[in-house]
Amino acid sequence: MTKLMDLKIDFAFKQVFGKEGNEPILLSFLNAALQLPEAKRIKSVEILNPEINREHLDDKASVLDIHARTMQGEHVNIEIQLANKFDMEKRTLYYWSRIYSAQMKKGMPYTDLAKTITINILNFRFLQETERFHTTFHLYEDQEQFPLTDVIEIHFMEIPKLMDKWEQRAVNPHDNELERWLLLLEADDDEEIRKELEAIAMRDPVMKRAFDEWEDLSRDEKKWVEYESRRKAILDEMAAVREAEIRQQRAREEGLAEGRTEGERQKATEIAREMLAEGDSLERVAKLTKLPLAEIEKLKDQLH
């Protein structure tokens, strides 16, 4: 059995879903993700950034996203995020705005700006308000919920929530196209999922093609070198994020400890004042409150 690359590594995902010639795979995924009615399903798609810039493979800050344009002229951007950097809302709005504004040419009317869709595939839990693994956002009026415009559409697909549902047998990739495509991202090291999807691929020619492309990619030694380079950069970035989280947690804990210490000190000082006011000796007050004798003397002076 061929050892398969992890499709959650953006390099591998882009090689299967975002490579020139693999438009039918991307098209099937987009139709599943956007959940359009049959009459409005996308018929063709053009990949606008099929090439992978080699210097980006080692660059932790780079994003190997997929930028495509549908037959209707809509722009779609797909990005995979493995680590929660706690900036996902602003990050996705930034990428959406960058693609939306890049359409503008000199003398072009604003009315010609096309709908722009961002799809974020996340390998972490993001939205605490829901257990649904796929959520979609638009721009609506607060009270009556009518749309301001349809040019903005943002999707979040949270893999851990999907996997929870898989473990609970609450998903059915045979009938649900999106579940099918997202489970593919876990099939490299989950034999049960892989066998399930291989069975589906027997009757789904596009899924079969995706498996063939994935296996061909995983047999290419040169691509493995590039994949490992990208994988290392991503793992290094994830380690840096985790280290930052640990430092922040330590700082919070130390702050709480300092707060507790200061609170205890203030309480001891109040007790010392009360004892001094009642005539207790300096030595007894210091012994019971654990405050320095010099500090007790200052407190006594303040009482006079």
SERO-4910 file (N, C-alpha, C, O; in steps of 0.05 Angstrom, whole numbers):
BEGIN
 pado doro    nc1    nc2    nc3   cac1   cac2   cac3    cc1    cc2    cc3    oc1    oc2    oc3
  Met    A     17    -24      0      0      0      0     18     25      0     37     27     16
  Thr    A     11     44    -18     27     68    -20     25     85      5      2     90     15
  Lys    A     47     95     16     47    114     38     39    140     26     51    151      8
  Leu    A     17    152     37      6    176     26     14    201     41     17    200     66
  Met    A     17    222     27     22    248     40     -3    257     55    -25    250     48
  Asp    A      1    272     76    -20    284     91    -32    308     75    -18    328     71
  Leu    A    -57    305     67    -69    326     50    -75    352     66    -82    372     55
  Lys    A    -72    350     93    -76    375    109    -51    392    107    -52    416    115
  Ile    A    -29    382     98     -6    399     91    -12    413     65    -17    399     45
  Asp    A    -12    439     65    -23    454     43     -9    448     16    -21    449     -5
  Phe    A     17    440     17     31    433     -7     17    409    -21     12    410    -45
  Ala    A     11    388     -5     -2    365    -17    -30    371    -26    -39    362    -47
  Phe    A    -45    386     -9    -73    394    -17    -73    408    -43    -90    403    -60
  Lys    A    -55    427    -46    -54    443    -71    -47    426    -95    -56    430   -117
  Gln    A    -29    406    -91    -21    389   -113    -44    372   -124    -45    366   -147
  Val    A    -62    365   -106    -85    348   -114   -109    365   -123   -121    360   -143
  Phe    A   -115    386   -108   -139    402   -113   -134    427   -130   -152    438   -142
  Gly    A   -109    437   -129   -104    463   -142    -84    463   -165    -73    484   -172
  Lys    A    -79    439   -176    -60    437   -198    -75    439   -224    -97    428   -227
  Glu    A    -62    452   -244    -74    454   -270    -78    426   -281    -60    409   -281
  Gly    A   -102    421   -291   -109    394   -301   -126    379   -281   -140    360   -288
  Asn    A   -126    388   -256   -143    375   -235   -168    392   -229   -180    389   -207
  Glu    A   -176    408   -248   -200    425   -244   -225    409   -237   -241    418   -220
  Pro    A   -230    385   -248   -254    369   -240   -254    363   -210   -276    362   -198
  Ile    A   -231    358   -198   -230    352   -169   -238    377   -154   -254    376   -135
  Leu    A   -226    400   -161   -232    425   -147   -261    432   -151   -275    441   -133
  Leu    A   -271    428   -175   -299    434   -181   -318    418   -164   -338    429   -153
  Ser    A   -313    392   -161   -330    375   -144   -329    384   -115   -350    384   -102
  Phe    A   -305    391   -105   -303    400    -78   -318    426    -74   -333    429    -54
  Leu    A   -316    445    -92   -329    471    -90   -360    468    -90   -374    480    -74
  Asn    A   -370    451   -108   -399    447   -109   -409    434    -83   -431    440    -74
  Ala    A   -392    417    -71   -400    405    -45   -399    425    -23   -416    426     -6
  Ala    A   -378    443    -24   -375    462     -2   -396    484     -4   -406    493     17
  Leu    A   -402    494    -27   -420    517    -30   -449    509    -29   -467    525    -25
  Gln    A   -454    483    -32   -481    472    -29   -502    487    -45   -523    495    -35
  Leu    A   -496    491    -71   -514    505    -88   -535    487    -99   -531    463   -102
  Pro    A   -559    498   -105   -579    481   -118   -570    472   -145   -552    485   -157
  Glu    A   -581    451   -155   -572    438   -180   -570    458   -203   -551    457   -219
  Ala    A   -589    476   -205   -590    495   -228   -567    515   -226   -559    527   -246
  Lys    A   -556    520   -202   -535    540   -198   -508    528   -193   -489    543   -186
  Arg    A   -505    502   -195   -479    489   -190   -458    499   -210   -465    505   -233
  Ile    A   -434    501   -201   -412    511   -218   -406    490   -239   -403    466   -234
  Lys    A   -404    499   -264   -399    481   -286   -369    479   -294   -360    459   -304
  Ser    A   -355    501   -289   -326    501   -295   -312    520   -277   -324    539   -266
  Val    A   -285    515   -273   -270    532   -255   -242    535   -267   -231    517   -279
  Glu    A   -231    559   -263   -203    565   -272   -186    569   -247   -192    586   -230
  Ile    A   -164    555   -246   -145    558   -224   -126    581   -231   -111    579   -251
  Leu    A   -126    602   -214   -111    626   -221    -82    625   -210    -65    640   -220
  Asn    A    -76    608   -190    -49    607   -180    -40    578   -177    -35    568   -155
  Pro    A    -38    564   -200    -31    535   -199     -2    529   -190      4    508   -180
  Glu    A     16    548   -195     44    543   -190     50    547   -160     38    563   -146
  Ile    A     69    531   -150     79    534   -123    107    546   -124    125    535   -135
  Asn    A    109    570   -112    134    583   -111    153    568    -92    147    566    -68
  Arg    A    175    558   -103    192    540    -87    203    553    -61    206    539    -41
  Glu    A    209    579    -62    220    591    -38    200    593    -15    207    597      8
  His    A    174    588    -22    154    589     -1    152    564     15    140    563     36
  Leu    A    165    542      5    163    517     19    175    518     46    165    505     65
  Asp    A    197    533     49    211    535     75    202    559     91    211    564    113
  Asp    A    184    575     80    176    600     92    151    595    110    130    588    101
  Lys    A    156    597    136    134    592    155    111    612    152     88    605    159
  Ala    A    116    635    142     96    656    140     79    654    114     59    667    112
  Ser    A     89    638     95     75    637     69     50    620     71     47    604     88
  Val    A     32    625     52      7    610     51      4    598     23      4    612      3
  Leu    A      3    572     22      0    558     -4    -30    553     -8    -40    531     -5
  Asp    A    -44    575    -14    -73    573    -17    -80    567    -46    -63    564    -63
  Ile    A   -106    563    -51   -116    559    -78   -135    582    -85   -154    588    -70
  His    A   -129    596   -106   -145    618   -116   -157    610   -143   -142    605   -162
  Ala    A   -183    610   -145   -196    601   -169   -219    621   -176   -228    636   -160
  Arg    A   -227    619   -202   -249    635   -212   -269    617   -225   -262    600   -242
  Thr    A   -294    619   -218   -315    602   -229   -324    613   -256   -317    635   -264
  Met    A   -339    597   -270   -350    605   -296   -367    630   -293   -369    646   -312
  Gln    A   -380    633   -270   -397    657   -265   -380    682   -258   -392    703   -254
  Gly    A   -354    679   -256   -336    701   -250   -331    705   -220   -316    723   -213
  Glu    A   -342    687   -203   -337    690   -175   -308    681   -168   -297    663   -181
  His    A   -296    695   -149   -269    687   -140   -272    671   -114   -287    677    -96
  Val    A   -256    649   -113   -256    631    -90   -228    627    -80   -210    622    -96
  Asn    A   -224    630    -54   -198    625    -42   -201    603    -21   -218    605     -4
  Ile    A   -183    583    -22   -184    561     -3   -157    560     12   -136    561      0
  Glu    A   -159    560     38   -135    560     55   -138    539     77   -160    535     88
  Ile    A   -116    524     82   -116    505    104    -99    516    127    -77    526    123
  Gln    A   -110    515    151    -95    523    175    -94    500    195   -114    490    203
  Leu    A    -69    493    203    -66    471    222    -65    480    250    -74    466    268
  Ala    A    -54    504    255    -51    514    283    -69    538    288    -72    555    270
  Asn    A    -80    539    311    -97    562    319    -79    585    329    -68    583    350
  Lys    A    -78    605    313    -62    629    320    -80    650    333    -70    672    339
  Phe    A   -105    644    337   -124    661    350   -127    688    335   -132    709    348
  Asp    A   -125    686    309   -130    710    293   -146    704    268   -146    719    248
  Met    A   -161    681    269   -174    671    245   -195    690    233   -197    693    209
  Glu    A   -210    704    251   -230    722    240   -218    744    224   -226    749    201
  Lys    A   -197    757    235   -185    780    221   -168    769    197   -167    783    176
  Arg    A   -156    746    200   -140    735    178   -158    730    154   -150    737    132
  Thr    A   -181    717    158   -197    710    135   -209    735    122   -213    736     98
  Leu    A   -216    755    138   -226    780    127   -204    795    111   -210    807     90
  Tyr    A   -180    793    120   -157    805    106   -154    792     78   -151    805     58
  Tyr    A   -154    765     78   -150    751     53   -174    755     34   -170    758     10
  Trp    A   -198    756     46   -221    762     29   -218    790     16   -222    793     -8
  Ser    A   -211    810     32   -210    837     22   -187    840      1   -190    855    -18
  Arg    A   -166    825      6   -144    827    -13   -152    817    -41   -145    829    -61
  Ile    A   -166    794    -42   -174    783    -67   -197    800    -80   -197    804   -104
  Tyr    A   -215    810    -63   -237    826    -73   -226    852    -85   -234    859   -108
  Ser    A   -208    866    -71   -198    891    -81   -179    888   -105   -176    907   -121
  Ala    A   -166    865   -107   -147    861   -129   -161    860   -156   -148    862   -177
  Gln    A   -188    856   -155   -203    855   -181   -204    883   -194   -208    885   -218
  Met    A   -202    904   -177   -206    931   -187   -184    940   -206   -160    938   -200
  Lys    A   -192    949   -229   -174    960   -249   -181    989   -254   -202    998   -247
  Lys    A   -162   1004   -265   -166   1032   -269   -190   1037   -286   -193   1026   -308
  Gly    A   -208   1055   -277   -232   1062   -292   -255   1042   -289   -276   1046   -301
  Met    A   -251   1021   -273   -271   1000   -271   -292   1008   -250   -285   1017   -229
  Pro    A   -318   1005   -256   -338   1012   -237   -340    992   -214   -334    968   -219
  Tyr    A   -347   1000   -190   -349    982   -168   -369    959   -173   -367    937   -162
  Thr    A   -389    965   -189   -410    945   -195   -399    921   -208   -411    900   -208
  Asp    A   -375    923   -220   -363    900   -234   -347    882   -216   -338    861   -224
  Leu    A   -344    890   -191   -329    873   -172   -345    847   -167   -369    849   -161
  Ala    A   -333    824   -170   -347    799   -169   -348    788   -140   -332    795   -123
  Lys    A   -367    772   -135   -370    758   -109   -344    743   -103   -332    730   -120
  Thr    A   -336    746    -78   -311    733    -69   -317    715    -45   -330    723    -26
  Ile    A   -308    690    -47   -314    670    -27   -288    660    -15   -269    653    -30
  Thr    A   -286    659     12   -263    646     24   -272    621     39   -292    621     53
  Ile    A   -256    600     36   -261    574     49   -237    568     66   -215    565     57
  Asn    A   -242    566     92   -221    560    112   -224    532    123   -244    526    136
  Ile    A   -205    515    117   -205    488    127   -187    488    152   -163    492    149
  Leu    A   -198    482    175   -183    485    200   -179    458    214   -198    443    217
  Asn    A   -155    453    223   -149    429    238   -150    434    268   -135    423    283
  Phe    A   -168    452    276   -172    458    304   -200    468    308   -214    476    289
  Arg    A   -209    467    333   -236    477    340   -235    508    340   -217    519    352
  Phe    A   -253    520    326   -253    549    323   -277    562    336   -274    580    353
  Leu    A   -301    554    327   -325    567    336   -337    552    360   -346    529    357
  Gln    A   -337    564    383   -347    551    407   -378    551    408   -390    536    424
  Glu    A   -390    567    392   -419    570    393   -434    547    381   -459    545    385
  Thr    A   -421    530    365   -435    509    351   -417    484    349   -393    486    349
  Glu    A   -430    461    347   -416    436    342   -417    428    312   -406    407    305
  Arg    A   -430    445    296   -430    440    267   -402    444    257   -388    463    264
  Phe    A   -393    426    239   -365    428    229   -363    447    206   -342    456    199
  His    A   -386    453    193   -386    472    170   -404    495    175   -428    491    179
  Thr    A   -393    519    176   -409    543    180   -403    563    158   -381    564    147
  Thr    A   -424    579    151   -421    598    129   -431    626    139   -452    628    152
  Phe    A   -417    647    131   -423    673    140   -427    692    116   -413    691     96
  His    A   -447    710    119   -453    731    100   -456    757    115   -453    758    139
  Leu    A   -463    778    101   -467    805    113   -497    811    114   -509    815     93
  Tyr    A   -509    810    138   -537    814    141   -544    838    160   -527    846    176
  Glu    A   -568    849    156   -578    870    175   -585    856    201   -595    834    202
  Asp    A   -578    870    223   -580    858    250   -608    849    257   -612    826    267
  Gln    A   -628    866    253   -655    860    264   -671    842    245   -683    823    254
  Glu    A   -672    849    220   -689    834    201   -675    814    184   -687    799    168
  Gln    A   -649    813    187   -633    792    174   -633    791    143   -629    771    131
  Phe    A   -640    814    131   -638    815    102   -609    822     94   -595    836    108
  Pro    A   -600    811     71   -572    815     63   -566    843     53   -583    855     39
  Leu    A   -543    853     60   -534    879     48   -524    874     20   -529    890      2
  Thr    A   -509    852     17   -497    845     -9   -490    816     -9   -487    804     12
  Asp    A   -487    804    -33   -479    776    -34   -450    773    -41   -441    751    -47
  Val    A   -435    795    -42   -407    793    -52   -388    781    -32   -366    773    -39
  Ile    A   -396    779     -6   -379    767     14   -391    741     24   -414    740     32
  Glu    A   -375    720     24   -383    694     34   -359    680     46   -338    677     33
  Ile    A   -360    673     72   -338    661     86   -346    634     99   -366    633    113
  His    A   -331    614     93   -336    587    103   -314    578    123   -290    584    119
  Phe    A   -322    564    144   -304    551    162   -311    522    163   -334    514    167
  Met    A   -291    505    159   -294    476    161   -275    465    181   -250    464    177
  Glu    A   -285    456    204   -269    448    227   -266    417    228   -285    403    234
  Ile    A   -243    408    220   -238    379    218   -243    364    245   -255    343    244
  Pro    A   -233    374    268   -238    359    293   -267    354    299   -274    333    309
  Lys    A   -285    373    292   -313    369    297   -324    348    278   -341    331    286
  Leu    A   -314    348    253   -323    327    234   -314    299    245   -329    280    243
  Met    A   -289    298    255   -279    272    264   -294    262    289   -298    238    293
  Asp    A   -303    281    306   -320    273    328   -346    260    318   -354    239    329
  Lys    A   -357    272    298   -382    261    286   -377    234    272   -393    216    273
  Trp    A   -353    231    260   -345    206    248   -344    184    269   -354    162    265
  Glu    A   -331    190    292   -329    171    314   -357    163    325   -361    141    334
  Gln    A   -375    182    324   -402    177    334   -420    165    312   -444    160    317
  Arg    A   -409    160    289   -424    149    266   -447    167    258   -469    158    251
  Ala    A   -441    194    260   -462    214    254   -457    227    227   -469    247    221
  Val    A   -439    216    210   -435    226    183   -439    204    164   -435    180    170
  Asn    A   -445    211    139   -450    191    118   -437    200     92   -451    213     76
  Pro    A   -411    194     88   -398    204     64   -409    192     38   -404    203     17
  His    A   -425    171     40   -437    159     16   -458    178      4   -462    179    -20
  Asp    A   -471    193     22   -493    211     13   -485    241     14   -498    257      2
  Asn    A   -464    247     29   -457    275     33   -430    281     20   -409    271     29
  Glu    A   -430    297     -1   -406    302    -16   -384    316      0   -361    310     -1
  Leu    A   -393    336     16   -373    352     31   -360    334     52   -335    335     56
  Glu    A   -375    318     67   -364    300     86   -343    282     73   -322    275     84
  Arg    A   -350    273     49   -333    255     33   -306    269     28   -285    256     33
  Trp    A   -306    293     18   -281    307     11   -265    314     36   -240    313     35
  Leu    A   -278    322     57   -263    330     81   -252    306     95   -230    307    106
  Leu    A   -266    283     95   -255    259    107   -230    249     91   -213    236    102
  Leu    A   -229    256     66   -205    249     50   -180    261     63   -158    249     60
  Leu    A   -182    284     76   -159    297     89   -149    281    113   -127    287    123
  Glu    A   -164    262    122   -156    245    145   -149    216    136   -143    200    153
  Ala    A   -152    211    111   -150    183    101   -121    173     99   -117    149     94
  Asp    A   -101    191    101    -73    182     98    -65    163    120    -49    144    115
  Asp    A    -75    167    145    -67    149    167    -91    137    181    -88    126    203
  Asp    A   -115    137    169   -138    125    181   -148    104    161   -162    111    141
  Glu    A   -142     79    166   -148     58    147   -178     54    143   -187     48    121
  Glu    A   -194     58    164   -223     55    162   -234     76    143   -251     69    126
  Ile    A   -226    101    146   -236    122    128   -227    117    100   -242    120     81
  Arg    A   -202    108     97   -191    104     70   -207     82     56   -213     85     32
  Lys    A   -213     60     69   -228     38     57   -256     48     49   -267     40     28
  Glu    A   -268     64     67   -295     74     62   -295     91     37   -313     89     20
  Leu    A   -275    109     34   -274    127     11   -266    112    -14   -275    119    -36
  Glu    A   -249     92    -11   -242     76    -35   -267     61    -46   -270     58    -70
  Ala    A   -285     53    -28   -309     40    -37   -327     60    -52   -339     54    -72
  Ile    A   -328     85    -41   -343    106    -54   -331    113    -82   -346    118   -101
  Ala    A   -305    112    -83   -291    119   -108   -297     99   -131   -294    106   -154
  Met    A   -307     76   -124   -314     56   -144   -338     66   -161   -342     57   -184
  Arg    A   -354     84   -149   -377     94   -164   -376    125   -168   -393    136   -180
  Asp    A   -355    137   -157   -351    166   -160   -325    170   -175   -304    169   -163
  Pro    A   -327    175   -201   -302    178   -217   -284    201   -209   -260    199   -213
  Val    A   -295    223   -198   -279    245   -190   -263    238   -165   -240    245   -162
  Met    A   -276    225   -146   -262    215   -122   -241    195   -130   -219    195   -118
  Lys    A   -247    178   -149   -227    159   -159   -203    174   -171   -180    166   -167
  Arg    A   -208    195   -186   -187    211   -198   -170    224   -176   -145    226   -178
  Ala    A   -183    234   -155   -169    246   -133   -150    226   -119   -127    232   -113
  Phe    A   -160    201   -115   -143    180   -104   -119    175   -122    -97    172   -112
  Asp    A   -124    173   -148   -102    168   -167    -81    190   -166    -57    184   -166
  Glu    A    -90    215   -166    -72    237   -165    -56    237   -139    -32    243   -139
  Trp    A    -70    231   -117    -57    231    -91    -35    209    -89    -14    214    -79
  Glu    A    -42    186   -100    -23    164   -100      1    169   -118     24    163   -111
  Asp    A     -5    180   -142     17    188   -160     36    208   -147     60    206   -149
  Leu    A     24    228   -134     39    249   -120     56    236    -98     80    243    -95
  Ser    A     45    217    -84     59    205    -61     81    185    -70     98    178    -54
  Arg    A     80    178    -95    102    160   -106    125    176   -118    145    165   -126
  Asp    A    121    203   -120    141    220   -133    162    228   -112    156    244    -94
  Glu    A    186    218   -115    207    223    -95    214    253    -93    219    263    -71
  Lys    A    215    267   -116    221    295   -116    199    311   -100    205    329    -85
  Lys    A    174    303   -105    152    316    -91    153    310    -61    145    327    -45
  Trp    A    163    287    -54    165    280    -25    185    299    -12    181    307     11
  Val    A    207    305    -26    227    324    -15    214    351    -10    218    363     11
  Glu    A    199    360    -30    186    386    -27    165    386     -5    161    405     10
  Tyr    A    150    363     -4    129    360     16    142    361     44    131    374     62
  Glu    A    164    346     48    176    345     75    187    373     82    186    380    106
  Ser    A    197    388     63    207    415     68    184    432     78    187    447     98
  Arg    A    162    430     65    138    446     73    127    437     99    120    453    117
  Arg    A    126    411    103    116    399    128    133    408    152    122    415    173
  Lys    A    159    409    148    177    417    170    172    447    177    171    454    200
  Ala    A    169    463    156    164    492    161    138    496    177    137    512    195
  Ile    A    117    480    170     92    483    183     94    472    212     83    485    230
  Leu    A    107    450    216    110    439    243    127    458    261    121    461    284
  Asp    A    147    471    249    163    490    264    145    514    272    147    523    295
  Glu    A    128    522    254    110    544    260     90    536    282     85    552    300
  Met    A     80    512    281     61    502    301     75    500    328     63    507    349
  Ala    A    100    492    328    115    490    353    119    518    365    118    522    389
  Ala    A    124    538    348    128    565    357    102    576    369    102    590    389
  Val    A     79    569    357     53    578    367     48    565    394     39    579    413
  Arg    A     54    539    397     50    525    422     68    537    444     59    541    467
  Glu    A     93    544    437    111    556    456    101    583    466    103    590    489
  Ala    A     90    598    447     79    624    454     55    621    473     52    636    492
  Glu    A     39    601    468     16    595    485     25    588    513     13    597    533
  Ile    A     46    571    515     57    563    541     67    587    556     62    589    580
  Arg    A     82    605    542     92    629    555     70    646    566     71    657    588
  Gln    A     49    649    549     26    666    558     12    654    582      4    668    601
  Gln    A      9    627    582     -3    613    604     13    616    630      2    621    651
  Arg    A     39    614    627     57    618    650     55    646    661     53    650    686
  Ala    A     54    665    643     52    693    651     26    698    666     25    712    686
  Arg    A      4    686    656    -22    689    670    -21    676    697    -31    688    717
  Glu    A     -9    652    699     -7    638    725     10    653    745      3    656    768
  Glu    A     32    664    735     50    680    752     35    705    762     38    714    785
  Gly    A     20    717    743      5    741    751    -16    735    772    -19    751    791
  Leu    A    -29    712    770    -49    704    790    -35    698    817    -45    706    838
  Ala    A    -11    685    815      3    679    840     12    704    854     10    707    878
  Glu    A     22    724    838     29    749    850      5    764    862      7    776    883
  Gly    A    -18    761    848    -42    773    858    -50    761    884    -58    775    903
  Arg    A    -48    734    886    -55    720    911    -36    728    933    -44    733    955
  Thr    A     -9    730    927     11    737    947      5    765    958      7    770    982
  Glu    A     -1    784    940     -6    811    948    -31    813    965    -32    828    985
  Gly    A    -51    797    957    -76    797    973    -71    786   1001    -81    797   1020
  Glu    A    -55    765   1003    -49    753   1029    -33    773   1046    -37    775   1070
  Arg    A    -15    788   1033      1    808   1048    -17    830   1059    -13    839   1082
  Gln    A    -36    839   1043    -54    860   1052    -71    851   1075    -76    866   1094
  Lys    A    -79    826   1074    -95    815   1096    -78    813   1121    -88    820   1143
  Ala    A    -53    804   1119    -35    803   1142    -30    830   1154    -29    833   1179
  Thr    A    -28    850   1137    -23    878   1146    -47    888   1163    -44    900   1183
  Glu    A    -71    882   1153    -96    890   1167    -97    877   1194   -104    889   1214
  Ile    A    -90    851   1196    -91    836   1221    -70    848   1240    -75    851   1264
  Ala    A    -46    855   1229    -25    867   1245    -35    893   1258    -30    898   1281
  Arg    A    -48    910   1242    -58    936   1252    -78    931   1275    -77    945   1296
  Glu    A    -96    912   1271   -116    906   1292   -102    896   1318   -110    905   1340
  Met    A    -82    879   1315    -68    868   1338    -53    891   1353    -53    892   1378
  Leu    A    -40    908   1338    -25    930   1350    -44    949   1365    -38    959   1386
  Ala    A    -67    954   1353    -87    972   1365    -97    960   1391   -105    975   1409
  Glu    A    -97    933   1393   -106    920   1418    -84    917   1438    -88    906   1460
  Gly    A    -59    926   1431    -37    926   1450    -19    902   1449     -2    899   1467
  Asp    A    -22    885   1428     -3    862   1426     25    871   1422     29    893   1410
  Ser    A     45    855   1431     73    863   1428     81    860   1399     69    846   1383
  Leu    A    102    875   1392    112    874   1365    121    846   1358    115    836   1335
  Glu    A    134    832   1376    144    805   1371    121    785   1365    122    768   1348
  Arg    A     99    788   1381     76    770   1377     62    775   1350     55    756   1336
  Val    A     59    801   1344     47    808   1318     63    797   1295     52    785   1276
  Ala    A     90    800   1296    108    791   1275    106    760   1273    106    750   1250
  Lys    A    105    747   1295    104    717   1295     79    707   1282     79    688   1267
  Leu    A     56    719   1289     30    709   1280     24    717   1251     12    702   1236
  Thr    A     33    741   1243     27    750   1215     49    743   1195     44    746   1171
  Lys    A     72    735   1205     95    728   1188    106    753   1173    120    750   1153
  Leu    A     99    777   1183    110    801   1171    137    808   1185    140    802   1208
  Pro    A    155    822   1170    180    829   1183    176    848   1206    157    864   1206
  Leu    A    193    846   1227    191    862   1251    193    892   1244    179    908   1256
  Ala    A    211    898   1225    214    927   1218    188    938   1207    181    961   1212
  Glu    A    173    921   1191    148    930   1180    127    934   1202    110    952   1201
  Ile    A    127    916   1222    109    919   1245    114    945   1260     96    959   1268
  Glu    A    140    951   1263    147    976   1277    136   1001   1262    126   1020   1274
  Lys    A    138   1000   1234    127   1022   1218     97   1025   1222     86   1047   1224
  Leu    A     84   1001   1223     54   1001   1226     47   1013   1253     27   1028   1256
  Lys    A     63   1007   1274     57   1017   1301     61   1048   1301     45   1062   1313
  Asp    A     82   1057   1287     87   1086   1286     63   1100   1273     56   1123   1280
  Gln    A     51   1087   1252     29   1099   1237      4   1102   1255    -14   1118   1249
  Leu    A      2   1085   1275    -22   1085   1293    -21   1109   1312    -42   1116   1323
  His    A      2   1121   1316      5   1143   1335      3   1170   1322      5   1191   1335
***
